[in-house]
Amino acid sequence: MNKSHLVAILAGGTLLAAASVSNPARAAGADLDCKLHFSLTGWSAIYKHAEGHGTVSCADGTNMPVTIEAKGAGLTVGKSHIDNGHGRFSDVHAIDEVLGRYVEGEAHAGVVKSGTAQLLTKGTVSLALSGSGEGVDLGIAVGELTLSAGKPAKR
């Protein structure tokens, strides 16, 4: 085999290898549309604490149950329960990227009917939350919200 044939075979092999690697890398770089549906119960008296559960669902068909814990401090007082909360993630490439600690800042108010709207961030991943429920709460708080892999819901 002469040198020019060997170079052509190596070049062709390199192009085939590059083509097979570039497609998955390009697909992995695409944003994945993921949403969170959750319930959350909490209280606050200067220190804020809330716990709940939910499910993350992504456009690629993956789902993951999650547990939610929020902690913080500020000028805040009250007790509330959020049912049927909704969240939307941005800059996610795989469902497991939604797990972890998010920085949160919030203002909340409610008497009998309670509501929340928050924008949280964790590195490049952001989470916009909204929900309504019942309780009495008033204040401003800063803290963190942690999403952990949870157990599947019992049927």
Phi and psi in radians as a Rosetta constraint file:
Dihedral C 1 N 2 CA 2 C 2 CIRCULARHARMONIC -1.463 0.35
Dihedral N 2 CA 2 C 2 N 3 CIRCULARHARMONIC 2.988 0.35
Dihedral C 2 N 3 CA 3 C 3 CIRCULARHARMONIC -1.092 0.35
Dihedral N 3 CA 3 C 3 N 4 CIRCULARHARMONIC -0.700 0.35
Dihedral C 3 N 4 CA 4 C 4 CIRCULARHARMONIC -1.171 0.35
Dihedral N 4 CA 4 C 4 N 5 CIRCULARHARMONIC -0.618 0.35
Dihedral C 4 N 5 CA 5 C 5 CIRCULARHARMONIC -1.168 0.35
Dihedral N 5 CA 5 C 5 N 6 CIRCULARHARMONIC -0.727 0.35
Dihedral C 5 N 6 CA 6 C 6 CIRCULARHARMONIC -1.110 0.35
Dihedral N 6 CA 6 C 6 N 7 CIRCULARHARMONIC -0.751 0.35
Dihedral C 6 N 7 CA 7 C 7 CIRCULARHARMONIC -1.097 0.35
Dihedral N 7 CA 7 C 7 N 8 CIRCULARHARMONIC -0.729 0.35
Dihedral C 7 N 8 CA 8 C 8 CIRCULARHARMONIC -1.131 0.35
Dihedral N 8 CA 8 C 8 N 9 CIRCULARHARMONIC -0.735 0.35
Dihedral C 8 N 9 CA 9 C 9 CIRCULARHARMONIC -1.139 0.35
Dihedral N 9 CA 9 C 9 N 10 CIRCULARHARMONIC -0.781 0.35
Dihedral C 9 N 10 CA 10 C 10 CIRCULARHARMONIC -1.110 0.35
Dihedral N 10 CA 10 C 10 N 11 CIRCULARHARMONIC -0.721 0.35
Dihedral C 10 N 11 CA 11 C 11 CIRCULARHARMONIC -1.137 0.35
Dihedral N 11 CA 11 C 11 N 12 CIRCULARHARMONIC -0.760 0.35
Dihedral C 11 N 12 CA 12 C 12 CIRCULARHARMONIC -1.110 0.35
Dihedral N 12 CA 12 C 12 N 13 CIRCULARHARMONIC -0.733 0.35
Dihedral C 12 N 13 CA 13 C 13 CIRCULARHARMONIC -1.109 0.35
Dihedral N 13 CA 13 C 13 N 14 CIRCULARHARMONIC -0.694 0.35
Dihedral C 13 N 14 CA 14 C 14 CIRCULARHARMONIC -1.128 0.35
Dihedral N 14 CA 14 C 14 N 15 CIRCULARHARMONIC -0.728 0.35
Dihedral C 14 N 15 CA 15 C 15 CIRCULARHARMONIC -1.128 0.35
Dihedral N 15 CA 15 C 15 N 16 CIRCULARHARMONIC -0.740 0.35
Dihedral C 15 N 16 CA 16 C 16 CIRCULARHARMONIC -1.109 0.35
Dihedral N 16 CA 16 C 16 N 17 CIRCULARHARMONIC -0.735 0.35
Dihedral C 16 N 17 CA 17 C 17 CIRCULARHARMONIC -1.137 0.35
Dihedral N 17 CA 17 C 17 N 18 CIRCULARHARMONIC -0.734 0.35
Dihedral C 17 N 18 CA 18 C 18 CIRCULARHARMONIC -1.136 0.35
Dihedral N 18 CA 18 C 18 N 19 CIRCULARHARMONIC -0.683 0.35
Dihedral C 18 N 19 CA 19 C 19 CIRCULARHARMONIC -1.165 0.35
Dihedral N 19 CA 19 C 19 N 20 CIRCULARHARMONIC -0.692 0.35
Dihedral C 19 N 20 CA 20 C 20 CIRCULARHARMONIC -1.260 0.35
Dihedral N 20 CA 20 C 20 N 21 CIRCULARHARMONIC -0.489 0.35
Dihedral C 20 N 21 CA 21 C 21 CIRCULARHARMONIC -1.438 0.35
Dihedral N 21 CA 21 C 21 N 22 CIRCULARHARMONIC -0.594 0.35
Dihedral C 21 N 22 CA 22 C 22 CIRCULARHARMONIC -1.237 0.35
Dihedral N 22 CA 22 C 22 N 23 CIRCULARHARMONIC -0.573 0.35
Dihedral C 22 N 23 CA 23 C 23 CIRCULARHARMONIC -1.143 0.35
Dihedral N 23 CA 23 C 23 N 24 CIRCULARHARMONIC -0.855 0.35
Dihedral C 23 N 24 CA 24 C 24 CIRCULARHARMONIC -1.117 0.35
Dihedral N 24 CA 24 C 24 N 25 CIRCULARHARMONIC -0.651 0.35
Dihedral C 24 N 25 CA 25 C 25 CIRCULARHARMONIC -1.112 0.35
Dihedral N 25 CA 25 C 25 N 26 CIRCULARHARMONIC -0.689 0.35
Dihedral C 25 N 26 CA 26 C 26 CIRCULARHARMONIC -1.170 0.35
Dihedral N 26 CA 26 C 26 N 27 CIRCULARHARMONIC -0.704 0.35
Dihedral C 26 N 27 CA 27 C 27 CIRCULARHARMONIC -1.171 0.35
Dihedral N 27 CA 27 C 27 N 28 CIRCULARHARMONIC -0.649 0.35
Dihedral C 27 N 28 CA 28 C 28 CIRCULARHARMONIC -1.216 0.35
Dihedral N 28 CA 28 C 28 N 29 CIRCULARHARMONIC -0.426 0.35
Dihedral C 28 N 29 CA 29 C 29 CIRCULARHARMONIC -1.380 0.35
Dihedral N 29 CA 29 C 29 N 30 CIRCULARHARMONIC -0.198 0.35
Dihedral C 29 N 30 CA 30 C 30 CIRCULARHARMONIC -1.328 0.35
Dihedral N 30 CA 30 C 30 N 31 CIRCULARHARMONIC 2.497 0.35
Dihedral C 30 N 31 CA 31 C 31 CIRCULARHARMONIC -1.182 0.35
Dihedral N 31 CA 31 C 31 N 32 CIRCULARHARMONIC 2.441 0.35
Dihedral C 31 N 32 CA 32 C 32 CIRCULARHARMONIC -1.870 0.35
Dihedral N 32 CA 32 C 32 N 33 CIRCULARHARMONIC 2.205 0.35
Dihedral C 32 N 33 CA 33 C 33 CIRCULARHARMONIC -1.345 0.35
Dihedral N 33 CA 33 C 33 N 34 CIRCULARHARMONIC 1.940 0.35
Dihedral C 33 N 34 CA 34 C 34 CIRCULARHARMONIC -2.191 0.35
Dihedral N 34 CA 34 C 34 N 35 CIRCULARHARMONIC 2.476 0.35
Dihedral C 34 N 35 CA 35 C 35 CIRCULARHARMONIC -2.231 0.35
Dihedral N 35 CA 35 C 35 N 36 CIRCULARHARMONIC 2.709 0.35
Dihedral C 35 N 36 CA 36 C 36 CIRCULARHARMONIC -2.128 0.35
Dihedral N 36 CA 36 C 36 N 37 CIRCULARHARMONIC 2.280 0.35
Dihedral C 36 N 37 CA 37 C 37 CIRCULARHARMONIC -2.020 0.35
Dihedral N 37 CA 37 C 37 N 38 CIRCULARHARMONIC 2.249 0.35
Dihedral C 37 N 38 CA 38 C 38 CIRCULARHARMONIC -2.605 0.35
Dihedral N 38 CA 38 C 38 N 39 CIRCULARHARMONIC 2.865 0.35
Dihedral C 38 N 39 CA 39 C 39 CIRCULARHARMONIC -2.216 0.35
Dihedral N 39 CA 39 C 39 N 40 CIRCULARHARMONIC 2.530 0.35
Dihedral C 39 N 40 CA 40 C 40 CIRCULARHARMONIC -2.578 0.35
Dihedral N 40 CA 40 C 40 N 41 CIRCULARHARMONIC 2.353 0.35
Dihedral C 40 N 41 CA 41 C 41 CIRCULARHARMONIC -2.178 0.35
Dihedral N 41 CA 41 C 41 N 42 CIRCULARHARMONIC 2.347 0.35
Dihedral C 41 N 42 CA 42 C 42 CIRCULARHARMONIC -2.686 0.35
Dihedral N 42 CA 42 C 42 N 43 CIRCULARHARMONIC 2.995 0.35
Dihedral C 42 N 43 CA 43 C 43 CIRCULARHARMONIC -2.508 0.35
Dihedral N 43 CA 43 C 43 N 44 CIRCULARHARMONIC 2.828 0.35
Dihedral C 43 N 44 CA 44 C 44 CIRCULARHARMONIC -2.690 0.35
Dihedral N 44 CA 44 C 44 N 45 CIRCULARHARMONIC 2.491 0.35
Dihedral C 44 N 45 CA 45 C 45 CIRCULARHARMONIC -2.709 0.35
Dihedral N 45 CA 45 C 45 N 46 CIRCULARHARMONIC 1.423 0.35
Dihedral C 45 N 46 CA 46 C 46 CIRCULARHARMONIC 1.247 0.35
Dihedral N 46 CA 46 C 46 N 47 CIRCULARHARMONIC -0.954 0.35
Dihedral C 46 N 47 CA 47 C 47 CIRCULARHARMONIC -1.541 0.35
Dihedral N 47 CA 47 C 47 N 48 CIRCULARHARMONIC 2.405 0.35
Dihedral C 47 N 48 CA 48 C 48 CIRCULARHARMONIC -2.004 0.35
Dihedral N 48 CA 48 C 48 N 49 CIRCULARHARMONIC 2.401 0.35
Dihedral C 48 N 49 CA 49 C 49 CIRCULARHARMONIC -2.519 0.35
Dihedral N 49 CA 49 C 49 N 50 CIRCULARHARMONIC 2.329 0.35
Dihedral C 49 N 50 CA 50 C 50 CIRCULARHARMONIC -2.513 0.35
Dihedral N 50 CA 50 C 50 N 51 CIRCULARHARMONIC 2.557 0.35
Dihedral C 50 N 51 CA 51 C 51 CIRCULARHARMONIC -2.359 0.35
Dihedral N 51 CA 51 C 51 N 52 CIRCULARHARMONIC 2.657 0.35
Dihedral C 51 N 52 CA 52 C 52 CIRCULARHARMONIC -3.001 0.35
Dihedral N 52 CA 52 C 52 N 53 CIRCULARHARMONIC -2.919 0.35
Dihedral C 52 N 53 CA 53 C 53 CIRCULARHARMONIC -2.571 0.35
Dihedral N 53 CA 53 C 53 N 54 CIRCULARHARMONIC 2.847 0.35
Dihedral C 53 N 54 CA 54 C 54 CIRCULARHARMONIC -2.955 0.35
Dihedral N 54 CA 54 C 54 N 55 CIRCULARHARMONIC -3.009 0.35
Dihedral C 54 N 55 CA 55 C 55 CIRCULARHARMONIC -2.373 0.35
Dihedral N 55 CA 55 C 55 N 56 CIRCULARHARMONIC 2.283 0.35
Dihedral C 55 N 56 CA 56 C 56 CIRCULARHARMONIC -1.674 0.35
Dihedral N 56 CA 56 C 56 N 57 CIRCULARHARMONIC 2.251 0.35
Dihedral C 56 N 57 CA 57 C 57 CIRCULARHARMONIC -2.182 0.35
Dihedral N 57 CA 57 C 57 N 58 CIRCULARHARMONIC 2.305 0.35
Dihedral C 57 N 58 CA 58 C 58 CIRCULARHARMONIC -2.025 0.35
Dihedral N 58 CA 58 C 58 N 59 CIRCULARHARMONIC 2.755 0.35
Dihedral C 58 N 59 CA 59 C 59 CIRCULARHARMONIC -1.107 0.35
Dihedral N 59 CA 59 C 59 N 60 CIRCULARHARMONIC -0.370 0.35
Dihedral C 59 N 60 CA 60 C 60 CIRCULARHARMONIC -1.432 0.35
Dihedral N 60 CA 60 C 60 N 61 CIRCULARHARMONIC 0.089 0.35
Dihedral C 60 N 61 CA 61 C 61 CIRCULARHARMONIC 1.650 0.35
Dihedral N 61 CA 61 C 61 N 62 CIRCULARHARMONIC -0.070 0.35
Dihedral C 61 N 62 CA 62 C 62 CIRCULARHARMONIC -1.405 0.35
Dihedral N 62 CA 62 C 62 N 63 CIRCULARHARMONIC 2.544 0.35
Dihedral C 62 N 63 CA 63 C 63 CIRCULARHARMONIC -2.356 0.35
Dihedral N 63 CA 63 C 63 N 64 CIRCULARHARMONIC 2.622 0.35
Dihedral C 63 N 64 CA 64 C 64 CIRCULARHARMONIC -2.608 0.35
Dihedral N 64 CA 64 C 64 N 65 CIRCULARHARMONIC 2.173 0.35
Dihedral C 64 N 65 CA 65 C 65 CIRCULARHARMONIC -1.253 0.35
Dihedral N 65 CA 65 C 65 N 66 CIRCULARHARMONIC 2.510 0.35
Dihedral C 65 N 66 CA 66 C 66 CIRCULARHARMONIC -2.351 0.35
Dihedral N 66 CA 66 C 66 N 67 CIRCULARHARMONIC 2.665 0.35
Dihedral C 66 N 67 CA 67 C 67 CIRCULARHARMONIC -1.845 0.35
Dihedral N 67 CA 67 C 67 N 68 CIRCULARHARMONIC 2.580 0.35
Dihedral C 67 N 68 CA 68 C 68 CIRCULARHARMONIC -2.154 0.35
Dihedral N 68 CA 68 C 68 N 69 CIRCULARHARMONIC 2.351 0.35
Dihedral C 68 N 69 CA 69 C 69 CIRCULARHARMONIC -2.406 0.35
Dihedral N 69 CA 69 C 69 N 70 CIRCULARHARMONIC 2.252 0.35
Dihedral C 69 N 70 CA 70 C 70 CIRCULARHARMONIC -2.121 0.35
Dihedral N 70 CA 70 C 70 N 71 CIRCULARHARMONIC 2.353 0.35
Dihedral C 70 N 71 CA 71 C 71 CIRCULARHARMONIC -2.348 0.35
Dihedral N 71 CA 71 C 71 N 72 CIRCULARHARMONIC 2.564 0.35
Dihedral C 71 N 72 CA 72 C 72 CIRCULARHARMONIC -3.049 0.35
Dihedral N 72 CA 72 C 72 N 73 CIRCULARHARMONIC -3.054 0.35
Dihedral C 72 N 73 CA 73 C 73 CIRCULARHARMONIC -2.610 0.35
Dihedral N 73 CA 73 C 73 N 74 CIRCULARHARMONIC 2.739 0.35
Dihedral C 73 N 74 CA 74 C 74 CIRCULARHARMONIC 2.830 0.35
Dihedral N 74 CA 74 C 74 N 75 CIRCULARHARMONIC -2.821 0.35
Dihedral C 74 N 75 CA 75 C 75 CIRCULARHARMONIC -1.594 0.35
Dihedral N 75 CA 75 C 75 N 76 CIRCULARHARMONIC 1.489 0.35
Dihedral C 75 N 76 CA 76 C 76 CIRCULARHARMONIC -2.557 0.35
Dihedral N 76 CA 76 C 76 N 77 CIRCULARHARMONIC 2.540 0.35
Dihedral C 76 N 77 CA 77 C 77 CIRCULARHARMONIC -2.665 0.35
Dihedral N 77 CA 77 C 77 N 78 CIRCULARHARMONIC 2.479 0.35
Dihedral C 77 N 78 CA 78 C 78 CIRCULARHARMONIC 2.522 0.35
Dihedral N 78 CA 78 C 78 N 79 CIRCULARHARMONIC -3.080 0.35
Dihedral C 78 N 79 CA 79 C 79 CIRCULARHARMONIC -2.568 0.35
Dihedral N 79 CA 79 C 79 N 80 CIRCULARHARMONIC 2.363 0.35
Dihedral C 79 N 80 CA 80 C 80 CIRCULARHARMONIC -2.656 0.35
Dihedral N 80 CA 80 C 80 N 81 CIRCULARHARMONIC 2.866 0.35
Dihedral C 80 N 81 CA 81 C 81 CIRCULARHARMONIC -2.417 0.35
Dihedral N 81 CA 81 C 81 N 82 CIRCULARHARMONIC 2.163 0.35
Dihedral C 81 N 82 CA 82 C 82 CIRCULARHARMONIC -1.882 0.35
Dihedral N 82 CA 82 C 82 N 83 CIRCULARHARMONIC 2.164 0.35
Dihedral C 82 N 83 CA 83 C 83 CIRCULARHARMONIC -1.973 0.35
Dihedral N 83 CA 83 C 83 N 84 CIRCULARHARMONIC 2.656 0.35
Dihedral C 83 N 84 CA 84 C 84 CIRCULARHARMONIC 0.967 0.35
Dihedral N 84 CA 84 C 84 N 85 CIRCULARHARMONIC 0.732 0.35
Dihedral C 84 N 85 CA 85 C 85 CIRCULARHARMONIC -1.321 0.35
Dihedral N 85 CA 85 C 85 N 86 CIRCULARHARMONIC 2.703 0.35
Dihedral C 85 N 86 CA 86 C 86 CIRCULARHARMONIC -2.275 0.35
Dihedral N 86 CA 86 C 86 N 87 CIRCULARHARMONIC 2.537 0.35
Dihedral C 86 N 87 CA 87 C 87 CIRCULARHARMONIC -2.481 0.35
Dihedral N 87 CA 87 C 87 N 88 CIRCULARHARMONIC 2.683 0.35
Dihedral C 87 N 88 CA 88 C 88 CIRCULARHARMONIC -2.350 0.35
Dihedral N 88 CA 88 C 88 N 89 CIRCULARHARMONIC 2.246 0.35
Dihedral C 88 N 89 CA 89 C 89 CIRCULARHARMONIC -1.629 0.35
Dihedral N 89 CA 89 C 89 N 90 CIRCULARHARMONIC 2.624 0.35
Dihedral C 89 N 90 CA 90 C 90 CIRCULARHARMONIC -2.238 0.35
Dihedral N 90 CA 90 C 90 N 91 CIRCULARHARMONIC 2.670 0.35
Dihedral C 90 N 91 CA 91 C 91 CIRCULARHARMONIC 1.090 0.35
Dihedral N 91 CA 91 C 91 N 92 CIRCULARHARMONIC 0.765 0.35
Dihedral C 91 N 92 CA 92 C 92 CIRCULARHARMONIC -1.869 0.35
Dihedral N 92 CA 92 C 92 N 93 CIRCULARHARMONIC 2.390 0.35
Dihedral C 92 N 93 CA 93 C 93 CIRCULARHARMONIC -1.993 0.35
Dihedral N 93 CA 93 C 93 N 94 CIRCULARHARMONIC -0.346 0.35
Dihedral C 93 N 94 CA 94 C 94 CIRCULARHARMONIC -2.628 0.35
Dihedral N 94 CA 94 C 94 N 95 CIRCULARHARMONIC 2.569 0.35
Dihedral C 94 N 95 CA 95 C 95 CIRCULARHARMONIC -0.998 0.35
Dihedral N 95 CA 95 C 95 N 96 CIRCULARHARMONIC -0.601 0.35
Dihedral C 95 N 96 CA 96 C 96 CIRCULARHARMONIC -1.191 0.35
Dihedral N 96 CA 96 C 96 N 97 CIRCULARHARMONIC -0.235 0.35
Dihedral C 96 N 97 CA 97 C 97 CIRCULARHARMONIC -1.215 0.35
Dihedral N 97 CA 97 C 97 N 98 CIRCULARHARMONIC -0.268 0.35
Dihedral C 97 N 98 CA 98 C 98 CIRCULARHARMONIC -1.338 0.35
Dihedral N 98 CA 98 C 98 N 99 CIRCULARHARMONIC -0.333 0.35
Dihedral C 98 N 99 CA 99 C 99 CIRCULARHARMONIC -1.303 0.35
Dihedral N 99 CA 99 C 99 N 100 CIRCULARHARMONIC 2.588 0.35
Dihedral C 99 N 100 CA 100 C 100 CIRCULARHARMONIC 2.263 0.35
Dihedral N 100 CA 100 C 100 N 101 CIRCULARHARMONIC -2.927 0.35
Dihedral C 100 N 101 CA 101 C 101 CIRCULARHARMONIC -1.733 0.35
Dihedral N 101 CA 101 C 101 N 102 CIRCULARHARMONIC 2.260 0.35
Dihedral C 101 N 102 CA 102 C 102 CIRCULARHARMONIC -1.935 0.35
Dihedral N 102 CA 102 C 102 N 103 CIRCULARHARMONIC 2.455 0.35
Dihedral C 102 N 103 CA 103 C 103 CIRCULARHARMONIC -1.438 0.35
Dihedral N 103 CA 103 C 103 N 104 CIRCULARHARMONIC 2.348 0.35
Dihedral C 103 N 104 CA 104 C 104 CIRCULARHARMONIC -2.294 0.35
Dihedral N 104 CA 104 C 104 N 105 CIRCULARHARMONIC 2.589 0.35
Dihedral C 104 N 105 CA 105 C 105 CIRCULARHARMONIC -2.395 0.35
Dihedral N 105 CA 105 C 105 N 106 CIRCULARHARMONIC 2.373 0.35
Dihedral C 105 N 106 CA 106 C 106 CIRCULARHARMONIC -2.605 0.35
Dihedral N 106 CA 106 C 106 N 107 CIRCULARHARMONIC 2.703 0.35
Dihedral C 106 N 107 CA 107 C 107 CIRCULARHARMONIC -2.138 0.35
Dihedral N 107 CA 107 C 107 N 108 CIRCULARHARMONIC 2.349 0.35
Dihedral C 107 N 108 CA 108 C 108 CIRCULARHARMONIC -2.466 0.35
Dihedral N 108 CA 108 C 108 N 109 CIRCULARHARMONIC 2.596 0.35
Dihedral C 108 N 109 CA 109 C 109 CIRCULARHARMONIC -2.713 0.35
Dihedral N 109 CA 109 C 109 N 110 CIRCULARHARMONIC 2.490 0.35
Dihedral C 109 N 110 CA 110 C 110 CIRCULARHARMONIC -3.127 0.35
Dihedral N 110 CA 110 C 110 N 111 CIRCULARHARMONIC 2.517 0.35
Dihedral C 110 N 111 CA 111 C 111 CIRCULARHARMONIC -2.310 0.35
Dihedral N 111 CA 111 C 111 N 112 CIRCULARHARMONIC 2.046 0.35
Dihedral C 111 N 112 CA 112 C 112 CIRCULARHARMONIC 1.227 0.35
Dihedral N 112 CA 112 C 112 N 113 CIRCULARHARMONIC -1.118 0.35
Dihedral C 112 N 113 CA 113 C 113 CIRCULARHARMONIC -1.610 0.35
Dihedral N 113 CA 113 C 113 N 114 CIRCULARHARMONIC 2.250 0.35
Dihedral C 113 N 114 CA 114 C 114 CIRCULARHARMONIC -2.103 0.35
Dihedral N 114 CA 114 C 114 N 115 CIRCULARHARMONIC 2.624 0.35
Dihedral C 114 N 115 CA 115 C 115 CIRCULARHARMONIC -2.549 0.35
Dihedral N 115 CA 115 C 115 N 116 CIRCULARHARMONIC 2.804 0.35
Dihedral C 115 N 116 CA 116 C 116 CIRCULARHARMONIC -2.514 0.35
Dihedral N 116 CA 116 C 116 N 117 CIRCULARHARMONIC 2.542 0.35
Dihedral C 116 N 117 CA 117 C 117 CIRCULARHARMONIC -2.550 0.35
Dihedral N 117 CA 117 C 117 N 118 CIRCULARHARMONIC 2.130 0.35
Dihedral C 117 N 118 CA 118 C 118 CIRCULARHARMONIC -2.483 0.35
Dihedral N 118 CA 118 C 118 N 119 CIRCULARHARMONIC 2.649 0.35
Dihedral C 118 N 119 CA 119 C 119 CIRCULARHARMONIC -2.124 0.35
Dihedral N 119 CA 119 C 119 N 120 CIRCULARHARMONIC 2.094 0.35
Dihedral C 119 N 120 CA 120 C 120 CIRCULARHARMONIC -2.050 0.35
Dihedral N 120 CA 120 C 120 N 121 CIRCULARHARMONIC 2.732 0.35
Dihedral C 120 N 121 CA 121 C 121 CIRCULARHARMONIC -2.429 0.35
Dihedral N 121 CA 121 C 121 N 122 CIRCULARHARMONIC 2.575 0.35
Dihedral C 121 N 122 CA 122 C 122 CIRCULARHARMONIC -2.503 0.35
Dihedral N 122 CA 122 C 122 N 123 CIRCULARHARMONIC 1.687 0.35
Dihedral C 122 N 123 CA 123 C 123 CIRCULARHARMONIC 1.094 0.35
Dihedral N 123 CA 123 C 123 N 124 CIRCULARHARMONIC -2.142 0.35
Dihedral C 123 N 124 CA 124 C 124 CIRCULARHARMONIC -1.583 0.35
Dihedral N 124 CA 124 C 124 N 125 CIRCULARHARMONIC -0.208 0.35
Dihedral C 124 N 125 CA 125 C 125 CIRCULARHARMONIC -1.505 0.35
Dihedral N 125 CA 125 C 125 N 126 CIRCULARHARMONIC 2.317 0.35
Dihedral C 125 N 126 CA 126 C 126 CIRCULARHARMONIC -2.078 0.35
Dihedral N 126 CA 126 C 126 N 127 CIRCULARHARMONIC 2.702 0.35
Dihedral C 126 N 127 CA 127 C 127 CIRCULARHARMONIC -2.397 0.35
Dihedral N 127 CA 127 C 127 N 128 CIRCULARHARMONIC 2.106 0.35
Dihedral C 127 N 128 CA 128 C 128 CIRCULARHARMONIC -1.780 0.35
Dihedral N 128 CA 128 C 128 N 129 CIRCULARHARMONIC 2.152 0.35
Dihedral C 128 N 129 CA 129 C 129 CIRCULARHARMONIC -1.991 0.35
Dihedral N 129 CA 129 C 129 N 130 CIRCULARHARMONIC 2.565 0.35
Dihedral C 129 N 130 CA 130 C 130 CIRCULARHARMONIC -2.622 0.35
Dihedral N 130 CA 130 C 130 N 131 CIRCULARHARMONIC 2.636 0.35
Dihedral C 130 N 131 CA 131 C 131 CIRCULARHARMONIC -3.076 0.35
Dihedral N 131 CA 131 C 131 N 132 CIRCULARHARMONIC 2.861 0.35
Dihedral C 131 N 132 CA 132 C 132 CIRCULARHARMONIC -2.425 0.35
Dihedral N 132 CA 132 C 132 N 133 CIRCULARHARMONIC 2.739 0.35
Dihedral C 132 N 133 CA 133 C 133 CIRCULARHARMONIC -2.990 0.35
Dihedral N 133 CA 133 C 133 N 134 CIRCULARHARMONIC -2.544 0.35
Dihedral C 133 N 134 CA 134 C 134 CIRCULARHARMONIC -2.240 0.35
Dihedral N 134 CA 134 C 134 N 135 CIRCULARHARMONIC 2.667 0.35
Dihedral C 134 N 135 CA 135 C 135 CIRCULARHARMONIC 2.618 0.35
Dihedral N 135 CA 135 C 135 N 136 CIRCULARHARMONIC -3.066 0.35
Dihedral C 135 N 136 CA 136 C 136 CIRCULARHARMONIC -2.243 0.35
Dihedral N 136 CA 136 C 136 N 137 CIRCULARHARMONIC 2.067 0.35
Dihedral C 136 N 137 CA 137 C 137 CIRCULARHARMONIC -2.702 0.35
Dihedral N 137 CA 137 C 137 N 138 CIRCULARHARMONIC 2.640 0.35
Dihedral C 137 N 138 CA 138 C 138 CIRCULARHARMONIC -2.757 0.35
Dihedral N 138 CA 138 C 138 N 139 CIRCULARHARMONIC 2.330 0.35
Dihedral C 138 N 139 CA 139 C 139 CIRCULARHARMONIC 2.666 0.35
Dihedral N 139 CA 139 C 139 N 140 CIRCULARHARMONIC -3.084 0.35
Dihedral C 139 N 140 CA 140 C 140 CIRCULARHARMONIC -2.306 0.35
Dihedral N 140 CA 140 C 140 N 141 CIRCULARHARMONIC 2.296 0.35
Dihedral C 140 N 141 CA 141 C 141 CIRCULARHARMONIC -2.481 0.35
Dihedral N 141 CA 141 C 141 N 142 CIRCULARHARMONIC 2.710 0.35
Dihedral C 141 N 142 CA 142 C 142 CIRCULARHARMONIC -2.252 0.35
Dihedral N 142 CA 142 C 142 N 143 CIRCULARHARMONIC 2.544 0.35
Dihedral C 142 N 143 CA 143 C 143 CIRCULARHARMONIC 3.094 0.35
Dihedral N 143 CA 143 C 143 N 144 CIRCULARHARMONIC -2.556 0.35
Dihedral C 143 N 144 CA 144 C 144 CIRCULARHARMONIC -2.436 0.35
Dihedral N 144 CA 144 C 144 N 145 CIRCULARHARMONIC 2.646 0.35
Dihedral C 144 N 145 CA 145 C 145 CIRCULARHARMONIC -2.123 0.35
Dihedral N 145 CA 145 C 145 N 146 CIRCULARHARMONIC 2.253 0.35
Dihedral C 145 N 146 CA 146 C 146 CIRCULARHARMONIC -1.998 0.35
Dihedral N 146 CA 146 C 146 N 147 CIRCULARHARMONIC 2.235 0.35
Dihedral C 146 N 147 CA 147 C 147 CIRCULARHARMONIC -1.830 0.35
Dihedral N 147 CA 147 C 147 N 148 CIRCULARHARMONIC 2.160 0.35
Dihedral C 147 N 148 CA 148 C 148 CIRCULARHARMONIC -2.143 0.35
Dihedral N 148 CA 148 C 148 N 149 CIRCULARHARMONIC 2.669 0.35
Dihedral C 148 N 149 CA 149 C 149 CIRCULARHARMONIC -1.085 0.35
Dihedral N 149 CA 149 C 149 N 150 CIRCULARHARMONIC 2.284 0.35
Dihedral C 149 N 150 CA 150 C 150 CIRCULARHARMONIC -1.937 0.35
Dihedral N 150 CA 150 C 150 N 151 CIRCULARHARMONIC -3.132 0.35
Dihedral C 150 N 151 CA 151 C 151 CIRCULARHARMONIC -1.501 0.35
Dihedral N 151 CA 151 C 151 N 152 CIRCULARHARMONIC 2.563 0.35
Dihedral C 151 N 152 CA 152 C 152 CIRCULARHARMONIC -1.026 0.35
Dihedral N 152 CA 152 C 152 N 153 CIRCULARHARMONIC 2.546 0.35
Dihedral C 152 N 153 CA 153 C 153 CIRCULARHARMONIC -1.115 0.35
Dihedral N 153 CA 153 C 153 N 154 CIRCULARHARMONIC 2.483 0.35
Dihedral C 153 N 154 CA 154 C 154 CIRCULARHARMONIC -1.326 0.35
Dihedral N 154 CA 154 C 154 N 155 CIRCULARHARMONIC 2.478 0.35
